[in-house]
Amino acid sequence: MTVLSEIGLLLDKVKKIHFIGIGGAGMCPLAEILHDKGYKITGSDNNESETLSRIRALGIPVVLGQKSENIIGAEMIVFTAALLDDNPELCAAKASGTPTFERAKLFGEISRRYKNCIGISGTHGKTTVSAMLTEIFIGAELSPSAVIGGKLPLTGTNGIVGNGEILVCEACEFVDTFLELYPDVSVILNIDSDHLDYFKTVDNLVLSFSKFANMATRCVIYNGDDAHTLTAVAGIKNKKMLSFGLDESNNCYANNIKMHKAFPEFDCYYNNSLLGTVKLNVPGMHNVYNALAAILSALETGADFEHCQRALEVFSGAGRRFEVLGCFKGITIADDYAHHPKELTVTLEAAMLMEYKRVWAVFQPFTFSRTSMLLNDFATALKIPTKVVLSEVMGSREVNTYHVYSSQLAEKIPGSVWFKTFEEVADYVVDNAEEGDLVITLGCGDIYKAAKMMITKLTSA
């Protein structure tokens, strides 16, 4: 019996499910989906948050602090992969004999229960495309459910529970998590060198995406302009294959692209027929690709092009995706999740087109392995903005066996500075930024805290 089939059988029998780390971006939408289906959900987390407030408002009890007694009464336990092995609640769960599963296993089983599961994969753009597509479906009144890594602009949540048969899944490749899903439609946005601490080689990475594409029961939607993606989908048979991109050989492509201060407008074609013009409310050429992927996925799943147009024209970006936090004393503060050189490049190129006096990039490198392997690429990307401020590397799950530090990156970027603490970062930016500047914090760790510190210092000065 496979683990997934074990979970499937359990979900048909149990009623009480406990979530360890229920406030996590990937955990709370799953808890909400199961709550909506009648399960009695409980949870725990270490930190108070808006997410926990929303979950409690649904009638789901949440305990603050992870303790062994939290699991009492649970018939099934789900935990986030972010937990350390010595977490007392996780240790108690594993020792209890109660069926205990990592979040990705449950996500896979939930995805199997939807007739239209759309898995959005790719090294870059997953959250944005998942959010775009979900908001298109909402506008088309198709009542989707969604599990997304960033907050939806419409709801301010990482997921929604709908009444329909559509499930939009952000399908992450890290440690092959996306291979746990059951996609009816597999979408590949792009494939770039990342997570090589796990995959070791780009060939292995491409192979995993190929497996994900092959898992689609109905259709594969892919970036026809991306070489690694084309390698991944080569040889796939007995599935509907649909491509998107800028080249006119794609099934869905953009033409006559115009940029309005970094905000794209383009004509959208499908099978060489003009569907209409799309105006985006999010900056950067990369969002043309993201919009095409969302449009093609929406058309394939029952939405009309007009729904796509209307939703994309007002889509303001998922949380932490060039999220403008406000303008304070003439200084605009924004925050972005970019943590790979390619993501930094497209985000900063867009920022430089937006006619600010100066653009400040405040970057927190994430993981020692990525920082070490891509150090020169990071340096190249960070030469784009006017000013660069670095925080120390956030190691996350890693130990610094690479002996890499932000000071080494700073040496490669003329005029850049680095600091050990966010307090120092915020002080430096506030003391030196000027009216008309854009300051954008960048990284998938907790660099957003530095943005909040800057806002506090600017508003209290």
N, C-alpha and C positions, 0 to 999 in steps of 0.2 A: 504493500500500500504506500503510495507516495505521500509526502507531507501535505501537498495541496489537496489531495482527495481526503486526507484525514481532516483537514480544516473544513472542507465542504461537508463532510458527514457531521462534524461537530456543530457547525452552524445550523444544521437541520434539527439538532437536538437540544442545544444549550440555550439559555435565556440570559444568563448573567455573565457579562464580559468586562474585564477590568483592563484599563489602558495605563501602562507605566510611562509617563511622559506625554500625557494627553494633550498638552498645550503646543506640542511641536507642529510645524507647518504641514507635515505629512501625516500626522496622527489625528488631529482634530477633525478633518473632513471625513475620515473613515469612521470615527466615533459617531459623527452626526448622521451619516448614512445608515449605520446600524441602529441608532436610536430611532430614526424615522421608520425603520422597518419593524419596530416593536421590541427590540432587545433592551434589557435593563443594563445600562452602561454606568460604570464608575471609573474614576481616574485619579491620578496623582501627578504632581509636578513639583519642581523645586522653586519655581519663580512665579510670582503673581503676574498676570498679563491681561490685555484686553481679550485675548482668546479665551482665557479661563472664565472671565466674566460672561462672555457670550455662551459658553458651554453650560455654565451654571444656570443661565437664564432659560435654557431649554429643559431644565429639571434634572440635569446630570450632576450628581454630587462629585466634587473634586476635593481631594485632600492636598494641602500644601506640605511638602516634605515627603521624601520617599522612605517608607519604613516597612518592615516585614508584615506588620499587622494590616496593612492596607489591602492585602490580597484575600483576606478572609471572606469566604462566601462566594468567591468567583468560580465559575465553571470553566472559564477559558481566560487566558491572560495574554495580552499583546504588549510588546515593548518596543521602544524606539532604538534604532541601531546606534544612537548617540550615547547610550548608557555605557559606563565603564563596567568591566566584568565583575568588579567587586561591589557594585551597587547593591545595598542591603535588600531592597525590595525585589530586585531581579534575582539575587541569590536565593531568597525565600521562595520565589515563584518556581525556580528550577528544582528546588529541593522538595517542593510540596506535592509533587505528583500531578498537579493540575496542568492540563495541556497548555503549553506556553510557546508562543511563536513570535518571531521578529515581524515587524510591521509589513515588510515587503511580501511576506507569505500571505498575510490576510488581504493585502491590496490585490494580489493576484486572484484570489478566490472571489473577491467582490467584483472585479472586472469581468470575470467569467459569467456573472449573473446578469449582465446587460447585453441586449441584442445588438447594440451599436456602440462598442467600445473603441474609441479613437485614441491611440497611443502616440503622443507627440514626442519624438526623440530628436537628438542632435546635440552636438557639443555646445552650440550657442542658440539662444532664442526660444528654448522650450517654454519657459514661463510666459513670455510675451505672446507666442502663438496660441498657447493653451487659453490664455485670457481673452485674446481676440476672438477665437473660435467660440468660446463659451458665451461671450457677449453677443455674438452674431446669433447663436441659437436662442438666447433669451429674447432678443428682438424679434426673432421669427416665431416666438411662442411655441417652441418645441420642448420646453421645460427640461433642460439638461441637468444632469448631475456633473460635478467636476471635482477633481483633486489636483490642486495647482500649488507650485512652490512659492508663488508671490500673491499678494492680495489683489483681488479683482477691483477695478475702479468702481463698478456699479454697486458692489456689496461691501467692500472693505474686508472681505474674508478670503481665506485660502481655498475655499471650496463652497459648493452649494449642493443642496439636495433637491432634485426635481422629481416630477411625476412621470417623466417619459422614459424611453428605453435608451437614451443617449448618455454615455459616460465619457467625458473628456479627461484623459489621464496624462499628466506630465510624466513621461517615461525616461527615467534617469539611467544612464549607462554605467554609473559608478558601481564597481564590484558586480557588474552584470545584473543589477536590480531589475532592469526592464525585461529581463528574460523570465521573470515570474508572472508577467501579465498575460492576458488572453485578448489581444487586440483583434478586432474585426478589420480595422484600418490601421496600418502601420505607417507613420509619417516620419521621414528622415529629412531634417532641415539642412544638415551639413555634418561633416566628420573632420575634426581637427585634432592635432596632437594634444592630448590631455589625459590625466589619470594614468600616466605611464608607470607610476609606482606600482599599479595593479596590472595593467595590460602588458607592460614591458616594451612592446613594439606597436607601431601604428598598424601593422598587418593584423595583429591580434585584435586591436580595437575595431578595425574594419570588419573582421570576421564576426565579432559580436553583433554589430549592426546588421550584418547579413542574416544572422540567426533571428534577430528581432523582426526584420522584414519578412522572413519566411514564415513567421508565426501568424501573420495576418490571415484571417479566414476569407477575406473578400477582396481587399484592395491594398496596394502599396502606393503611397504618394511620396515623391522624392525630389530632391534638388537636382535638376538635370544639368546645372552648370558646375556642379561640385565634383571634382575628380574622384575623391575617396568614396563619395556616395554612389557614383556610377559603378565603381568597383564592387561595392557592397551589394548592389541590386542586380549585377550581371548574373545571368544564369537562373534567375528566379522564374519559375514556370507555374502555369495554371492559376495565376492571380491577375486581376486587373491592375495594370501599371499606368500611373499618371504622373507626369513630371511638371515641375514649375521652374521658372527662372526668367532671365532676361533674354536669352536666346530664343529666336522665333521657332526653333525646332521643338520647344517644349509644348505640352498640352495647354498649359496656362502660362502666359507670359505678359510682361509689362513693356509698354512702348511709349514713346513721347514723354519721357520722364522730365518733370520740371521740379526744381527745388525752390521753395519759398522760405528763405532763412533757415535752411536745413530740414524743412518739412516737405516731404515729397507729394507730388501729384502725378498720376500716370493713367494711361489708357490700359485697360485690362482686356486681354484676348483669351478666348477659350476655343481650342481647335480652329484657330485662325479666324474666328468671328469676334468682332468687337462687342464686348458686353457693356462697356461704359467706362466712365472716368472715376477714379478712386482718389480721394483727398485724405491724407493721413494727418492725424493730430499728434503723432509721435515723430521725433526727428531722426534723420540718418538714412542713408541708402540701404543699410541692412534691413530696415523695416519694410522696404519694398518686398524683399524676399519673404519676410515674416508674413506680410499681408497676403501675398500670393499663396503661401502655404495654407493660411487660414481660409481664404476664399475657395481654393480647390477642395479642401476638406469639407467645408460647409456645403458646397454644391453637390458633393458626392453623398452627403448625408441628409439631403432634403430641404436645405434652405435655398431661397432665391437670391440672385445676385443683388437685387435691391436691398435685401436684408443686410448683405455684406457691406454695401456702400454706406448705408445709414449707420451701422454699428461702428465701422472703421473711421468714419468722419468725426465721431465724438469720442472714440477710444483714446484715453489720456495716458495709457501705460499702466502696467502692473506695478505693484508696490516694489520700491527699490530698483526700478528700471527708469533711469533719468527722471526720478521723482523730485519735482521742484517743491521744496519745503517752505519757501517764502522769500520775500525780499526784506532785508533788515538794514536800516540806515543806508539804503542804496546798494547793498551787497546781496546778490541772489545766492541762496544756499540750495544745493541739490544733492541727491544721493543716488548712487547706482551700484548694482550688484557685480559689475564687471570685475573679473578676477583672472582672466586669461589675456595674453597680449592682443589677440584678435579682437576681443571684446573691448579692451581699453582703446584700441585703435579706432574702431568705428564710433564709439561713444565720444571720444575726444575730437575726432574729425568733425562730428556733428556739432559739438559744442563750439568749435572754432568758427563755424559758419553762422553762428547765432548773433553776431555783431555785439558781443559784450566788449567792454574795454580791455579786460584781460581774463584769461581762463586759468583758474587754479585747480590742479589735480592733486587731491589729497588721498594717497593710495596706501592701503594696507595689504602687503603680499600675504597670500594664504597658502599654507603648507610649505614645508622646507623643500620637499621633493620638486614641486612645481616651480618654486622660485629658483632653485639651483639649475634645473634642467632647461628653463626658459629665460635665464637671467638676461642674456643679450637681447632677446625679443622684447622683454619688458622694458629694457632701456630704450630701445628704438621707439616703442609706442609712447613712452613718457617724454620723449623729445617734442611731441606734438603741441602740448599746451604751453602757455606763457610761463607759468610757475609750477613747480612740483614740490610737494611736501610728503615725506614718507613717514609712516609709523613702523615700529618693529614688526617682523614677520609673525603672523599668528600660526603657530604650529599645528593647532587642532589635535588630531589623532596621532601626530608624528613626534618623534624625538629628533633633535637636530644633529643627526649623524652626518649631515651634508656640510655642516659648519658654514652655513650661509646666513648672512645678516643684511639688513636693509642698508647699512653703511656701504656694502660692496655694490649694491645697486645704485646708490647715490653717487658713487665715484664715477659711474658711467653716464650720468645725466648732468650736463653743465648747469650750474646755478641752483641745483636742487639742495634741499636740506632734509635731515631726518631727526626724529626725536623718539625717545623710548616710551613716553606716555602720551595719552590723548590730551591731557591737560596742557602739556607743552605744545602739542600740535595746534590745539585750538587757540592758545595764547598767541602763537606766532602768526597764525592766519589773521586773527582779529586785529592784531597790532599793525599788520602790513597790507591787508586788503583795502581797496579803495572803492568809493562809490562808482557803480557801473561795472564792477567785476562780477564774474561767476565763480563760485567755489563749489566744486563737486567732489564729494567723498566717494571713493571707489574701493570695492572689495566685497567678498562674500562672508567676511567674518563679522566683527562688531564695530567697524569703523563708523557706522551711522551714529554711534555714541559721540564721536568727535563733532559731527555735524550738530547734534543737539547741544553740545557744550558751546559751540560757536554762537548758536542762536541765543542761548541764555546770556552769554557775555555781551552780545550786541544789544540785546533788549534791556539789559540791566545797567549798562554803562551810562 
